[in-house]
Structures are given as structure tokens and as C-alpha cells.
């Protein structure tokens, strides 16, 4: 079985461009930390932006319980 290793670098706030900094700062504000997944996704800012938007809408607007939401994720 082959193991896949993600090759996208993790973007840290001091090395981020303006759009990346905005998204990472928002992630930290909302999560109290910046998950490594977000640091990788922000290589394509639109990807992280879409993910964070969709995640928020799913959490706020769904009829699933918190436990059910975790199963979906």
C-alpha cells in the first residue's frame, strides 16, 4: 500500500501574503488556533475561504445535532 504525503508547504502567518494572513487570522479567531490543514489549504486562498465558509454555513444552518455534524465531517 502506498502512503500519500501532502507536498503543500504549511504557510505560517509571518510568511503569508495579505490574503493568506486575513484567512489565517480569521481561523485563529474562530478556532483559538490555526489547524495545520488550514495552513496547507491557504496555499490556495480561495480553497480555504470556501472551506471555512461552507463549514460555518453547515454548522449554523443545518438541522443536524452537534454529534451528527461530527459524523458528517
PDB file as gemmi writes it, atoms N, CA and C in Angstrom:
CRYST1    1.000    1.000    1.000  90.00  90.00  90.00 P 1                      
ATOM      1  N   UNK A   1       0.841  -1.176   0.000  1.00  0.00           N  
ATOM      2  CA  UNK A   1       0.000   0.000   0.000  1.00  0.00           C  
ATOM      3  C   UNK A   1       0.889   1.242   0.000  1.00  0.00           C  
ATOM      4  N   UNK A   2       0.611   2.146  -0.887  1.00  0.00           N  
ATOM      5  CA  UNK A   2       1.371   3.393  -0.960  1.00  0.00           C  
ATOM      6  C   UNK A   2       0.792   4.418   0.000  1.00  0.00           C  
ATOM      7  N   UNK A   3       1.662   5.107   0.680  1.00  0.00           N  
ATOM      8  CA  UNK A   3       1.238   6.198   1.548  1.00  0.00           C  
ATOM      9  C   UNK A   3       1.400   7.495   0.792  1.00  0.00           C  
ATOM     10  N   UNK A   4       0.388   8.332   0.875  1.00  0.00           N  
ATOM     11  CA  UNK A   4       0.449   9.635   0.218  1.00  0.00           C  
ATOM     12  C   UNK A   4       0.874  10.662   1.239  1.00  0.00           C  
ATOM     13  N   UNK A   5       1.825  11.473   0.863  1.00  0.00           N  
ATOM     14  CA  UNK A   5       2.260  12.565   1.721  1.00  0.00           C  
ATOM     15  C   UNK A   5       2.001  13.873   0.988  1.00  0.00           C  
ATOM     16  N   UNK A   6       1.267  14.750   1.645  1.00  0.00           N  
ATOM     17  CA  UNK A   6       0.954  16.038   1.046  1.00  0.00           C  
ATOM     18  C   UNK A   6       2.223  16.860   0.872  1.00  0.00           C  
ATOM     19  N   UNK A   7       2.357  17.478  -0.271  1.00  0.00           N  
ATOM     20  CA  UNK A   7       3.575  18.220  -0.572  1.00  0.00           C  
ATOM     21  C   UNK A   7       3.407  19.728  -0.411  1.00  0.00           C  
ATOM     22  N   UNK A   8       2.190  20.190  -0.162  1.00  0.00           N  
ATOM     23  CA  UNK A   8       1.974  21.631   0.001  1.00  0.00           C  
ATOM     24  C   UNK A   8       2.624  22.081   1.311  1.00  0.00           C  
ATOM     25  N   UNK A   9       3.404  23.143   1.254  1.00  0.00           N  
ATOM     26  CA  UNK A   9       4.026  23.632   2.492  1.00  0.00           C  
ATOM     27  C   UNK A   9       2.978  24.242   3.419  1.00  0.00           C  
ATOM     28  N   UNK A  10       3.262  24.204   4.699  1.00  0.00           N  
ATOM     29  CA  UNK A  10       2.400  24.861   5.670  1.00  0.00           C  
ATOM     30  C   UNK A  10       2.773  26.341   5.707  1.00  0.00           C  
ATOM     31  N   UNK A  11       1.799  27.183   5.502  1.00  0.00           N  
ATOM     32  CA  UNK A  11       2.032  28.631   5.479  1.00  0.00           C  
ATOM     33  C   UNK A  11       1.866  29.169   6.896  1.00  0.00           C  
ATOM     34  N   UNK A  12       2.889  29.804   7.390  1.00  0.00           N  
ATOM     35  CA  UNK A  12       2.847  30.447   8.702  1.00  0.00           C  
ATOM     36  C   UNK A  12       2.526  31.925   8.517  1.00  0.00           C  
ATOM     37  N   UNK A  13       1.845  32.523   9.469  1.00  0.00           N  
ATOM     38  CA  UNK A  13       1.400  33.915   9.355  1.00  0.00           C  
ATOM     39  C   UNK A  13       2.531  34.880   8.985  1.00  0.00           C  
ATOM     40  N   UNK A  14       3.713  34.808   9.619  1.00  0.00           N  
ATOM     41  CA  UNK A  14       4.763  35.779   9.263  1.00  0.00           C  
ATOM     42  C   UNK A  14       5.210  35.698   7.797  1.00  0.00           C  
ATOM     43  N   UNK A  15       5.028  34.537   7.170  1.00  0.00           N  
ATOM     44  CA  UNK A  15       5.461  34.348   5.782  1.00  0.00           C  
ATOM     45  C   UNK A  15       4.308  34.440   4.780  1.00  0.00           C  
ATOM     46  N   UNK A  16       3.113  34.722   5.248  1.00  0.00           N  
ATOM     47  CA  UNK A  16       1.928  34.720   4.392  1.00  0.00           C  
ATOM     48  C   UNK A  16       1.764  36.054   3.663  1.00  0.00           C  
ATOM     49  N   UNK A  17       1.106  35.985   2.492  1.00  0.00           N  
ATOM     50  CA  UNK A  17       0.744  37.226   1.812  1.00  0.00           C  
ATOM     51  C   UNK A  17      -0.498  37.804   2.495  1.00  0.00           C  
ATOM     52  N   UNK A  18      -0.972  38.940   2.045  1.00  0.00           N  
ATOM     53  CA  UNK A  18      -2.055  39.644   2.744  1.00  0.00           C  
ATOM     54  C   UNK A  18      -3.329  38.798   2.826  1.00  0.00           C  
ATOM     55  N   UNK A  19      -3.757  38.202   1.726  1.00  0.00           N  
ATOM     56  CA  UNK A  19      -4.990  37.392   1.718  1.00  0.00           C  
ATOM     57  C   UNK A  19      -4.834  36.189   2.645  1.00  0.00           C  
ATOM     58  N   UNK A  20      -3.677  35.539   2.588  1.00  0.00           N  
ATOM     59  CA  UNK A  20      -3.426  34.399   3.460  1.00  0.00           C  
ATOM     60  C   UNK A  20      -3.461  34.815   4.924  1.00  0.00           C  
ATOM     61  N   UNK A  21      -2.861  35.954   5.241  1.00  0.00           N  
ATOM     62  CA  UNK A  21      -2.867  36.453   6.623  1.00  0.00           C  
ATOM     63  C   UNK A  21      -4.285  36.693   7.113  1.00  0.00           C  
ATOM     64  N   UNK A  22      -5.116  37.283   6.256  1.00  0.00           N  
ATOM     65  CA  UNK A  22      -6.510  37.538   6.639  1.00  0.00           C  
ATOM     66  C   UNK A  22      -7.229  36.241   6.988  1.00  0.00           C  
ATOM     67  N   UNK A  23      -7.070  35.235   6.144  1.00  0.00           N  
ATOM     68  CA  UNK A  23      -7.746  33.956   6.370  1.00  0.00           C  
ATOM     69  C   UNK A  23      -7.203  33.231   7.598  1.00  0.00           C  
ATOM     70  N   UNK A  24      -5.882  33.236   7.754  1.00  0.00           N  
ATOM     71  CA  UNK A  24      -5.293  32.556   8.907  1.00  0.00           C  
ATOM     72  C   UNK A  24      -5.655  33.270  10.206  1.00  0.00           C  
ATOM     73  N   UNK A  25      -5.719  34.589  10.179  1.00  0.00           N  
ATOM     74  CA  UNK A  25      -6.127  35.346  11.364  1.00  0.00           C  
ATOM     75  C   UNK A  25      -7.573  35.051  11.731  1.00  0.00           C  
ATOM     76  N   UNK A  26      -8.436  34.965  10.734  1.00  0.00           N  
ATOM     77  CA  UNK A  26      -9.829  34.616  10.980  1.00  0.00           C  
ATOM     78  C   UNK A  26      -9.937  33.203  11.551  1.00  0.00           C  
ATOM     79  N   UNK A  27      -9.157  32.288  11.000  1.00  0.00           N  
ATOM     80  CA  UNK A  27      -9.164  30.912  11.508  1.00  0.00           C  
ATOM     81  C   UNK A  27      -8.739  30.879  12.971  1.00  0.00           C  
ATOM     82  N   UNK A  28      -7.720  31.639  13.307  1.00  0.00           N  
ATOM     83  CA  UNK A  28      -7.252  31.666  14.694  1.00  0.00           C  
ATOM     84  C   UNK A  28      -8.311  32.274  15.609  1.00  0.00           C  
ATOM     85  N   UNK A  29      -8.968  33.323  15.149  1.00  0.00           N  
ATOM     86  CA  UNK A  29     -10.015  33.957  15.944  1.00  0.00           C  
ATOM     87  C   UNK A  29     -11.165  32.988  16.202  1.00  0.00           C  
ATOM     88  N   UNK A  30     -11.548  32.238  15.193  1.00  0.00           N  
ATOM     89  CA  UNK A  30     -12.691  31.331  15.313  1.00  0.00           C  
ATOM     90  C   UNK A  30     -12.352  30.023  16.023  1.00  0.00           C  
ATOM     91  N   UNK A  31     -11.101  29.581  15.930  1.00  0.00           N  
ATOM     92  CA  UNK A  31     -10.719  28.269  16.469  1.00  0.00           C  
ATOM     93  C   UNK A  31      -9.752  28.340  17.646  1.00  0.00           C  
ATOM     94  N   UNK A  32      -9.287  29.537  17.965  1.00  0.00           N  
ATOM     95  CA  UNK A  32      -8.281  29.736  19.022  1.00  0.00           C  
ATOM     96  C   UNK A  32      -6.924  29.150  18.651  1.00  0.00           C  
ATOM     97  N   UNK A  33      -6.812  28.662  17.433  1.00  0.00           N  
ATOM     98  CA  UNK A  33      -5.564  28.102  16.896  1.00  0.00           C  
ATOM     99  C   UNK A  33      -5.718  28.023  15.385  1.00  0.00           C  
ATOM    100  N   UNK A  34      -4.627  27.707  14.704  1.00  0.00           N  
ATOM    101  CA  UNK A  34      -4.697  27.518  13.254  1.00  0.00           C  
ATOM    102  C   UNK A  34      -4.343  26.064  12.957  1.00  0.00           C  
ATOM    103  N   UNK A  35      -5.337  25.256  12.557  1.00  0.00           N  
ATOM    104  CA  UNK A  35      -5.047  23.856  12.234  1.00  0.00           C  
ATOM    105  C   UNK A  35      -4.058  23.745  11.067  1.00  0.00           C  
ATOM    106  N   UNK A  36      -3.207  22.739  11.104  1.00  0.00           N  
ATOM    107  CA  UNK A  36      -2.254  22.527  10.013  1.00  0.00           C  
ATOM    108  C   UNK A  36      -2.961  22.349   8.676  1.00  0.00           C  
ATOM    109  N   UNK A  37      -4.142  21.753   8.696  1.00  0.00           N  
ATOM    110  CA  UNK A  37      -4.896  21.588   7.458  1.00  0.00           C  
ATOM    111  C   UNK A  37      -5.159  22.957   6.825  1.00  0.00           C  
ATOM    112  N   UNK A  38      -5.488  23.954   7.645  1.00  0.00           N  
ATOM    113  CA  UNK A  38      -5.739  25.294   7.136  1.00  0.00           C  
ATOM    114  C   UNK A  38      -4.450  25.915   6.607  1.00  0.00           C  
ATOM    115  N   UNK A  39      -3.338  25.667   7.283  1.00  0.00           N  
ATOM    116  CA  UNK A  39      -2.047  26.207   6.843  1.00  0.00           C  
ATOM    117  C   UNK A  39      -1.655  25.651   5.476  1.00  0.00           C  
ATOM    118  N   UNK A  40      -2.070  24.428   5.183  1.00  0.00           N  
ATOM    119  CA  UNK A  40      -1.807  23.846   3.869  1.00  0.00           C  
ATOM    120  C   UNK A  40      -2.806  24.355   2.838  1.00  0.00           C  
ATOM    121  N   UNK A  41      -4.075  24.405   3.220  1.00  0.00           N  
ATOM    122  CA  UNK A  41      -5.114  24.835   2.285  1.00  0.00           C  
ATOM    123  C   UNK A  41      -4.926  26.280   1.830  1.00  0.00           C  
ATOM    124  N   UNK A  42      -4.330  27.118   2.695  1.00  0.00           N  
ATOM    125  CA  UNK A  42      -4.199  28.532   2.367  1.00  0.00           C  
ATOM    126  C   UNK A  42      -3.186  28.793   1.250  1.00  0.00           C  
ATOM    127  N   UNK A  43      -2.466  27.755   0.817  1.00  0.00           N  
ATOM    128  CA  UNK A  43      -1.637  27.902  -0.378  1.00  0.00           C  
ATOM    129  C   UNK A  43      -2.512  28.333  -1.557  1.00  0.00           C  
ATOM    130  N   UNK A  44      -3.763  27.911  -1.532  1.00  0.00           N  
ATOM    131  CA  UNK A  44      -4.779  28.367  -2.482  1.00  0.00           C  
ATOM    132  C   UNK A  44      -5.846  29.083  -1.649  1.00  0.00           C  
ATOM    133  N   UNK A  45      -5.701  30.380  -1.438  1.00  0.00           N  
ATOM    134  CA  UNK A  45      -6.607  31.092  -0.534  1.00  0.00           C  
ATOM    135  C   UNK A  45      -8.094  30.858  -0.816  1.00  0.00           C  
ATOM    136  N   UNK A  46      -8.467  30.751  -2.074  1.00  0.00           N  
ATOM    137  CA  UNK A  46      -9.880  30.520  -2.396  1.00  0.00           C  
ATOM    138  C   UNK A  46     -10.363  29.181  -1.844  1.00  0.00           C  
ATOM    139  N   UNK A  47      -9.483  28.194  -1.796  1.00  0.00           N  
ATOM    140  CA  UNK A  47      -9.845  26.887  -1.247  1.00  0.00           C  
ATOM    141  C   UNK A  47     -10.162  27.000   0.239  1.00  0.00           C  
ATOM    142  N   UNK A  48      -9.273  27.625   1.000  1.00  0.00           N  
ATOM    143  CA  UNK A  48      -9.517  27.774   2.432  1.00  0.00           C  
ATOM    144  C   UNK A  48     -10.726  28.662   2.678  1.00  0.00           C  
ATOM    145  N   UNK A  49     -10.868  29.727   1.932  1.00  0.00           N  
ATOM    146  CA  UNK A  49     -12.011  30.617   2.086  1.00  0.00           C  
ATOM    147  C   UNK A  49     -13.321  29.863   1.872  1.00  0.00           C  
ATOM    148  N   UNK A  50     -13.382  29.064   0.818  1.00  0.00           N  
ATOM    149  CA  UNK A  50     -14.585  28.279   0.522  1.00  0.00           C  
ATOM    150  C   UNK A  50     -14.851  27.246   1.604  1.00  0.00           C  
ATOM    151  N   UNK A  51     -13.801  26.587   2.072  1.00  0.00           N  
ATOM    152  CA  UNK A  51     -13.951  25.572   3.117  1.00  0.00           C  
ATOM    153  C   UNK A  51     -14.489  26.196   4.404  1.00  0.00           C  
ATOM    154  N   UNK A  52     -13.895  27.315   4.817  1.00  0.00           N  
ATOM    155  CA  UNK A  52     -14.321  27.960   6.058  1.00  0.00           C  
ATOM    156  C   UNK A  52     -15.761  28.469   5.942  1.00  0.00           C  
ATOM    157  N   UNK A  53     -16.119  29.005   4.788  1.00  0.00           N  
ATOM    158  CA  UNK A  53     -17.483  29.491   4.568  1.00  0.00           C  
ATOM    159  C   UNK A  53     -18.475  28.325   4.626  1.00  0.00           C  
ATOM    160  N   UNK A  54     -18.176  27.260   3.908  1.00  0.00           N  
ATOM    161  CA  UNK A  54     -19.063  26.099   3.885  1.00  0.00           C  
ATOM    162  C   UNK A  54     -19.196  25.448   5.251  1.00  0.00           C  
ATOM    163  N   UNK A  55     -18.091  25.359   5.971  1.00  0.00           N  
ATOM    164  CA  UNK A  55     -18.087  24.780   7.314  1.00  0.00           C  
ATOM    165  C   UNK A  55     -19.010  25.590   8.229  1.00  0.00           C  
ATOM    166  N   UNK A  56     -18.867  26.898   8.185  1.00  0.00           N  
ATOM    167  CA  UNK A  56     -19.672  27.776   9.036  1.00  0.00           C  
ATOM    168  C   UNK A  56     -21.156  27.651   8.691  1.00  0.00           C  
ATOM    169  N   UNK A  57     -21.484  27.671   7.410  1.00  0.00           N  
ATOM    170  CA  UNK A  57     -22.880  27.564   6.987  1.00  0.00           C  
ATOM    171  C   UNK A  57     -23.474  26.222   7.386  1.00  0.00           C  
ATOM    172  N   UNK A  58     -22.710  25.160   7.263  1.00  0.00           N  
ATOM    173  CA  UNK A  58     -23.196  23.835   7.646  1.00  0.00           C  
ATOM    174  C   UNK A  58     -23.483  23.795   9.141  1.00  0.00           C  
ATOM    175  N   UNK A  59     -22.574  24.347   9.941  1.00  0.00           N  
ATOM    176  CA  UNK A  59     -22.748  24.348  11.400  1.00  0.00           C  
ATOM    177  C   UNK A  59     -23.950  25.193  11.821  1.00  0.00           C  
ATOM    178  N   UNK A  60     -24.123  26.342  11.189  1.00  0.00           N  
ATOM    179  CA  UNK A  60     -25.176  27.268  11.592  1.00  0.00           C  
ATOM    180  C   UNK A  60     -26.556  26.920  11.037  1.00  0.00           C  
ATOM    181  N   UNK A  61     -26.605  26.436   9.807  1.00  0.00           N  
ATOM    182  CA  UNK A  61     -27.885  26.329   9.127  1.00  0.00           C  
ATOM    183  C   UNK A  61     -28.475  24.944   9.027  1.00  0.00           C  
ATOM    184  N   UNK A  62     -27.800  23.961   9.560  1.00  0.00           N  
ATOM    185  CA  UNK A  62     -28.304  22.603   9.419  1.00  0.00           C  
ATOM    186  C   UNK A  62     -29.227  22.195  10.555  1.00  0.00           C  
ATOM    187  N   UNK A  63     -29.951  21.151  10.314  1.00  0.00           N  
ATOM    188  CA  UNK A  63     -30.838  20.596  11.338  1.00  0.00           C  
ATOM    189  C   UNK A  63     -30.193  19.431  12.072  1.00  0.00           C  
ATOM    190  N   UNK A  64     -28.920  19.176  11.788  1.00  0.00           N  
ATOM    191  CA  UNK A  64     -28.220  18.087  12.459  1.00  0.00           C  
ATOM    192  C   UNK A  64     -27.794  18.513  13.865  1.00  0.00           C  
ATOM    193  N   UNK A  65     -27.776  17.563  14.772  1.00  0.00           N  
ATOM    194  CA  UNK A  65     -27.233  17.827  16.109  1.00  0.00           C  
ATOM    195  C   UNK A  65     -25.718  17.955  15.993  1.00  0.00           C  
ATOM    196  N   UNK A  66     -25.098  18.429  17.054  1.00  0.00           N  
ATOM    197  CA  UNK A  66     -23.627  18.545  17.041  1.00  0.00           C  
ATOM    198  C   UNK A  66     -22.966  17.198  16.785  1.00  0.00           C  
ATOM    199  N   UNK A  67     -23.489  16.157  17.411  1.00  0.00           N  
ATOM    200  CA  UNK A  67     -22.926  14.816  17.221  1.00  0.00           C  
ATOM    201  C   UNK A  67     -23.087  14.366  15.772  1.00  0.00           C  
ATOM    202  N   UNK A  68     -24.255  14.617  15.192  1.00  0.00           N  
ATOM    203  CA  UNK A  68     -24.472  14.249  13.799  1.00  0.00           C  
ATOM    204  C   UNK A  68     -23.569  15.039  12.855  1.00  0.00           C  
ATOM    205  N   UNK A  69     -23.336  16.304  13.162  1.00  0.00           N  
ATOM    206  CA  UNK A  69     -22.448  17.117  12.346  1.00  0.00           C  
ATOM    207  C   UNK A  69     -21.034  16.538  12.368  1.00  0.00           C  
ATOM    208  N   UNK A  70     -20.597  16.073  13.518  1.00  0.00           N  
ATOM    209  CA  UNK A  70     -19.261  15.474  13.626  1.00  0.00           C  
ATOM    210  C   UNK A  70     -19.149  14.211  12.782  1.00  0.00           C  
ATOM    211  N   UNK A  71     -20.217  13.429  12.733  1.00  0.00           N  
ATOM    212  CA  UNK A  71     -20.201  12.217  11.902  1.00  0.00           C  
ATOM    213  C   UNK A  71     -20.062  12.599  10.429  1.00  0.00           C  
ATOM    214  N   UNK A  72     -20.773  13.643  10.012  1.00  0.00           N  
ATOM    215  CA  UNK A  72     -20.693  14.085   8.619  1.00  0.00           C  
ATOM    216  C   UNK A  72     -19.279  14.529   8.291  1.00  0.00           C  
ATOM    217  N   UNK A  73     -18.664  15.299   9.205  1.00  0.00           N  
ATOM    218  CA  UNK A  73     -17.301  15.751   8.966  1.00  0.00           C  
ATOM    219  C   UNK A  73     -16.341  14.603   9.045  1.00  0.00           C  
TER     220      UNK A  73                                                      
END                                                                             
